[in-house]
Each structure stands twice: as structure tokens, then as C-alpha cells.
Amino acid sequence: MDDKALKPQELDIELIVAEPVCSRGDMETAKIVEQGIVMSEIEGILEATEFLNSKKINPEVVERVLWRPSERRDYSFKR
């Protein structure tokens, strides 16, 4: 058996870079929801609720992220 290490180009494999896993349907909505969360910390929950409602965010999502913060998804690594 040869102890010589193979170089990546000799392995005949394709490297695939995966996108981060995100449960949210689309990144535009994710950005709006994140804006609402930040707004709630600065201007208050009522203002953030109005903002997210004006952006047509699902009311169940608005309730979960603003009124039940313990149930938020953890994307703190992105901040």
C-alpha cells in the first residue's frame, strides 16, 4: 500500500458548498422579521407589530417572534 497522499484534483470528486439551513421560506421575509425584532427592542412591541403587519408578515409569525420571544428561532450567529 502506497502512503502517498492524494491531491484533491486526483480524487475525482466535486466539492459542494452548502447554503446555511434556514427554516424561513425566503430571505427577504427573514430580513423583514429581523427588522421587526430589532424595532421591538428599540421602539417597542406595538410599533414592531404594526410594522410587521404593514409588511404582510403572517400574524402567527408576528405573534411568535414579538410576543413569545422564547419561541424565536436562534439565528444569533448572523447578527
C-alpha positions as CSV (number, residue, x, y, z in Angstrom):
1,M,0.0,0.0,0.0
2,D,1.4,3.4,-1.0
3,D,1.5,6.1,1.8
4,K,1.5,8.9,-0.8
5,A,-1.4,11.3,-0.1
6,L,-3.7,12.1,-3.0
7,K,-4.1,15.6,-4.1
8,P,-7.8,16.9,-4.3
9,Q,-7.6,17.2,-8.1
10,E,-6.7,13.5,-8.2
11,L,-9.7,12.3,-6.2
12,D,-12.3,13.0,-8.9
13,I,-14.8,14.5,-6.5
14,E,-16.9,17.6,-6.7
15,L,-16.9,19.9,-3.7
16,I,-20.3,21.4,-2.9
17,V,-20.6,24.4,-0.6
18,A,-24.0,24.2,1.2
19,E,-26.1,27.2,2.0
20,P,-26.9,27.8,5.6
21,V,-30.0,25.9,6.7
22,C,-32.9,28.4,7.3
23,S,-36.4,27.4,8.2
24,R,-37.8,30.6,7.0
25,G,-39.3,30.5,3.5
26,D,-37.3,33.3,1.9
27,M,-34.6,35.6,2.9
28,E,-36.5,38.8,2.2
29,T,-39.1,37.8,4.7
30,A,-36.4,36.8,7.2
31,K,-34.8,40.3,6.9
32,I,-38.2,42.0,7.5
33,V,-38.8,39.8,10.6
34,E,-35.3,40.6,11.9
35,Q,-36.0,44.3,11.4
36,G,-39.2,43.9,13.4
37,I,-37.4,42.2,16.2
38,V,-34.8,44.9,16.4
39,M,-37.5,47.6,16.2
40,S,-39.3,45.9,19.1
41,E,-36.2,46.3,21.2
42,I,-35.8,50.0,20.3
43,E,-39.3,51.4,19.8
44,G,-41.5,48.8,21.5
45,I,-43.5,45.7,20.6
46,L,-46.6,47.6,19.5
47,E,-44.7,49.6,16.9
48,A,-42.9,46.5,15.7
49,T,-46.2,44.7,15.4
50,E,-47.6,47.5,13.3
51,F,-44.5,47.4,11.1
52,L,-44.6,43.7,10.5
53,N,-48.4,43.8,9.9
54,S,-47.8,46.5,7.3
55,K,-45.3,44.3,5.6
56,K,-47.9,41.5,5.3
57,I,-46.0,39.1,7.6
58,N,-48.1,36.2,8.7
59,P,-49.8,37.1,12.0
60,E,-48.8,33.8,13.6
61,V,-45.2,34.7,12.9
62,V,-45.6,38.2,14.3
63,E,-47.1,36.8,17.5
64,R,-44.4,34.2,17.9
65,V,-41.4,36.5,17.3
66,L,-42.6,39.5,19.2
67,W,-44.9,38.3,21.9
68,R,-43.3,34.9,22.6
69,P,-39.6,35.6,22.2
70,S,-38.6,32.3,23.9
71,E,-40.1,30.6,20.8
72,R,-37.9,32.5,18.3
73,R,-35.6,30.6,16.1
74,D,-32.0,31.1,17.0
75,Y,-30.1,32.9,14.3
76,S,-27.9,34.9,16.7
77,F,-24.8,33.8,14.7
78,K,-26.0,36.1,11.9
79,R,-26.1,39.3,14.0
